[in-house]
Every structure is written in structure tokens, then in C-alpha cells.
Amino acid sequence: MATVRKIKLGSQGLQVSAQGLGCMGMSSFYGPPKPESQMIALIHHAINSGITFLDTADLYGPHTNEILLGKALKGGMRERVELATKFAISFEDGKLIVRGDPAYVRAACEASLKRLDVDCIDLYYQHRVDTRVPIEVTMGELKKLVEEGKIKYVGLSEASASTIRRAHAVHPITAVQLEWSLWSRDVEEEIVPTCR
């Protein structure tokens, strides 16, 4: 079995493979969904190659990507991976809605656990920040989910530096997901130093 270097995310103890597998394109956004058997084989190949950090979201499909991962992680594969998924974006009456209210956070987590067919999510991200709900309120519910053992670590996606600071004051943020590339360097001004 190949080895991929492990790295530490945050200060809470999460270790993941330095290279991860983003699973979104298997079910949506980049053309039609790919054949399930081929995608399960791809996920298994990645895991057997040492890539153990798998990323999905309830939005991908919607929902079908989490179901795909749940199937792929049967037969002992779950114990070999760090599983990340995201919540907060849903469709209501054909419109994209961002939600961070406690009832939604809990319902989204329960639904993801069921679709993934797991007892616990390793890293649970808020996919987008709900500007109508104070981040402290959303984080309060995420903290409860950690305490209940439903999630291990909390992440934010596309959050500002001030939001990261406010969220981290309620419960440690283990990871921040955002675009940082040759084309998108603005995160280096505030967000990267805040995370460090």
C-alpha cells in the first residue's frame, strides 16, 4: 500500500493525508453523474494509494454524493479515512438558501449521518455563512454536536477573518476551506494570518 504524507489540521488533533479527494464532480456540477461502480472503484483506489481525506457536501447531487460515499466506505473502508462533509446550502422553491440556524444545523447533520451511513463525521464544515444568524449561534449548535459525538471537528468554508475569529471563540475551528491559488491570492492578507 502506498503512503501519502499526513498533515495536521488545526490544533485539535485531526490528521489527514496531505492530498485529499474532493468527491463533488463524481455526482454533480462537472457534467452528468459518473457511473457509481466506477466512482466507488476510484474512491477505493485513492484510499489504497494513501489518500484518506475525503470531502463531500449535502449539496453535491444534492445528497447523492454522500450516498455514494456511504456505499464506498463499507467493508472496513470507513476506519481508514477522515471524512469531511458540509451543510448550509439548500434549495427551497427552486432558490438557493443559506441556513445556519440551530434547528437546521442539527437536521442537516442527522441527514448527512444517515446518507453517509456513519455514526460520526470527522470534519463538518459550514459550507457558507448565514449572514442572518450570528456565527456564535451556529457554532453553539456545532459545539453541541461535537459534545454528543456526532462530529469530531468543525470547519468553515468561505468565511471572513472576523467570522473565523468569532466562531473560534465559541469552539475551535479546525479547518477553513477556500480558494487559494495562483489566481486568487487575496486570502493572504487577512484570512491566512488569522488561521495561523
Phi and psi in degrees as a GROMACS rama.xvg file:
@    title "Ramachandran Plot"
@    xaxis  label "Phi"
@    yaxis  label "Psi"
@TYPE xy
-72.7187  157.086  ALA-2
-118.7  135.331  THR-3
-115.457  133.254  VAL-4
-53.1562  143.676  ARG-5
-97.634  146.578  LYS-6
-129.726  157.127  ILE-7
-96.4818  133.532  LYS-8
-107.716  129.069  LEU-9
67.4805  -163.239  GLY-10
-117.043  10.0687  SER-11
-96.8571  -6.02784  GLN-12
112.131  -1.99576  GLY-13
-70.5221  126.769  LEU-14
-119.31  135.027  GLN-15
-135.154  163.863  VAL-16
-66.2516  141.379  SER-17
-60.5662  -28.1342  ALA-18
-109.079  130.776  GLN-19
-109.922  173.112  GLY-20
-119.473  109.165  LEU-21
-81.2964  123.843  GLY-22
-99.6027  -1.37244  CYS-23
-51.3366  -49.9859  MET-24
-65.2979  -12.0591  GLY-25
-71.6766  -25.9361  MET-26
-121.69  -18.8833  SER-27
-165.568  170.596  SER-28
74.6353  -38.3855  PHE-29
-110.602  67.2959  TYR-30
87.4397  -174.501  GLY-31
-67.814  159.047  PRO-32
-56.1948  143.387  PRO-33
-84.911  158.375  LYS-34
-57.6335  130.422  PRO-35
-55.4373  -45.8939  GLU-36
-62.0638  -38.1678  SER-37
-67.936  -38.3844  GLN-38
-70.9013  -37.0291  MET-39
-64.4979  -41.8236  ILE-40
-61.9002  -39.6153  ALA-41
-63.8953  -45.0401  LEU-42
-61.1472  -44.2171  ILE-43
-63.79  -40.3489  HIS-44
-61.4083  -43.2636  HIS-45
-61.0879  -47.3734  ALA-46
-61.897  -45.2423  ILE-47
-67.0908  -18.5583  ASN-48
-90.3792  -1.71416  SER-49
98.9868  2.44786  GLY-50
-89.3893  105.008  ILE-51
-116.036  1.76919  THR-52
-99.1299  106.834  PHE-53
-109.278  134.304  LEU-54
-123.472  129.895  ASP-55
-142.759  -170.896  THR-56
-162.429  154.168  ALA-57
-64.8294  -24.0835  ASP-58
-69.3849  -28.7882  LEU-59
-70.8112  108.22  TYR-60
129.886  -60.5421  GLY-61
-67.9535  151.972  PRO-62
75.8091  -29.1137  HIS-63
-67.6627  -27.2295  THR-64
-69.176  -39.5049  ASN-65
-64.1734  -39.778  GLU-66
-62.2207  -43.2972  ILE-67
-57.9018  -48.0011  LEU-68
-63.1784  -39.567  LEU-69
-56.7989  -42.2803  GLY-70
-67.6525  -40.5485  LYS-71
-68.7404  -24.6023  ALA-72
-93.3208  11.6674  LEU-73
-73.6866  166.588  LYS-74
67.9758  36.2384  GLY-75
90.5312  -5.44122  GLY-76
-69.7315  -32.8291  MET-77
-57.1578  -39.9306  ARG-78
-67.8941  -13.0272  GLU-79
-99.6766  0.4297  ARG-80
-127.045  161.17  VAL-81
-107.226  119.263  GLU-82
-106.183  122.588  LEU-83
-115.845  136.367  ALA-84
-140.522  170.368  THR-85
-133.297  156.711  LYS-86
-136.539  170.882  PHE-87
121.354  -23.9431  ALA-88
-107.319  126.323  ILE-89
-141.01  168.077  SER-90
-108.057  127.3  PHE-91
-131.172  123.385  GLU-92
52.9566  39.5156  ASP-93
76.9152  3.21433  GLY-94
-109.908  146.1  LYS-95
-76.6974  124.866  LEU-96
-123.158  136.651  ILE-97
-105.888  126.456  VAL-98
-131.154  139.181  ARG-99
-137.061  13.485  GLY-100
-70.6484  147.919  ASP-101
-52.7693  -43.2115  PRO-102
-61.401  -40.8054  ALA-103
-68.0114  -42.4528  TYR-104
-56.3986  -48.6442  VAL-105
-65.0936  -45.959  ARG-106
-62.9445  -40.7276  ALA-107
-64.3454  -41.7509  ALA-108
-63.3397  -47.9398  CYS-109
-59.0833  -41.7787  GLU-110
-66.3467  -40.8789  ALA-111
-65.5839  -41.9678  SER-112
-57.4725  -41.7252  LEU-113
-67.5219  -46.9327  LYS-114
-64.0874  -41.1079  ARG-115
-75.7101  -16.558  LEU-116
57.6588  48.3969  ASP-117
-129.806  163.412  VAL-118
-89.6904  -22.2036  ASP-119
-151.454  139.799  CYS-120
-98.1793  129.952  ILE-121
-67.5221  -50.2452  ASP-122
-132.365  117.268  LEU-123
-114.43  113.29  TYR-124
-97.0239  145.316  TYR-125
-85.0792  113.188  GLN-126
-62.2657  -41.4523  HIS-127
-143.832  151.857  ARG-128
-84.9895  129.342  VAL-129
-81.301  108.277  ASP-130
-72.6537  -9.19536  THR-131
-87.1263  -13.6832  ARG-132
-120.167  124.573  VAL-133
-54.9598  135.626  PRO-134
-56.807  -30.0804  ILE-135
-62.2601  -33.7883  GLU-136
-70.5039  -46.58  VAL-137
-60.3971  -46.2923  THR-138
-64.7163  -32.4477  MET-139
-59.0092  -41.7947  GLY-140
-71.4923  -39.1816  GLU-141
-62.726  -38.8797  LEU-142
-60.7719  -41.0349  LYS-143
-61.8665  -40.8898  LYS-144
-64.0183  -35.6701  LEU-145
-64.2112  -48.3973  VAL-146
-60.5771  -31.6363  GLU-147
-82.9835  -6.45719  GLU-148
80.8754  14.0447  GLY-149
-83.7898  -28.2375  LYS-150
-135.184  153.84  ILE-151
-98.7803  -42.6404  LYS-152
-135.373  155.35  TYR-153
-116.483  138.527  VAL-154
-131.316  163.766  GLY-155
-124.731  149.928  LEU-156
-124.979  131.275  SER-157
57.571  45.6329  GLU-158
-105.355  150.245  ALA-159
-76.4976  165.461  SER-160
-60.3485  -43.0646  ALA-161
-66.7256  -36.8273  SER-162
-65.5691  -41.0681  THR-163
-60.2813  -45.664  ILE-164
-61.3718  -46.9127  ARG-165
-64.304  -41.2791  ARG-166
-65.1606  -44.6391  ALA-167
-63.8347  -26.7968  HIS-168
-68.1843  -24.8247  ALA-169
-87.2438  -45.356  VAL-170
-155.638  140.428  HIS-171
-55.5784  133.979  PRO-172
-91.9924  123.749  ILE-173
-88.9712  -32.6612  THR-174
-149.607  149.002  ALA-175
-124.871  124.627  VAL-176
-103.891  128.145  GLN-177
-164.106  170.103  LEU-178
-83.2767  125.127  GLU-179
-139.124  104.532  TRP-180
-146.174  -177.384  SER-181
-60.9373  -27.8104  LEU-182
-92.319  -22.4074  TRP-183
-125.467  94.3767  SER-184
-112.509  -0.884066  ARG-185
-63.9834  -20.1882  ASP-186
-67.5303  -15.1548  VAL-187
-72.8705  -19.5672  GLU-188
-71.8057  -52.6412  GLU-189
-121.132  -43.3696  GLU-190
-68.658  -48.4757  ILE-191
-62.1728  -46.5922  VAL-192
-61.0942  -36.6286  PRO-193
-63.1686  -43.9681  THR-194
-64.7696  -40.1399  CYS-195
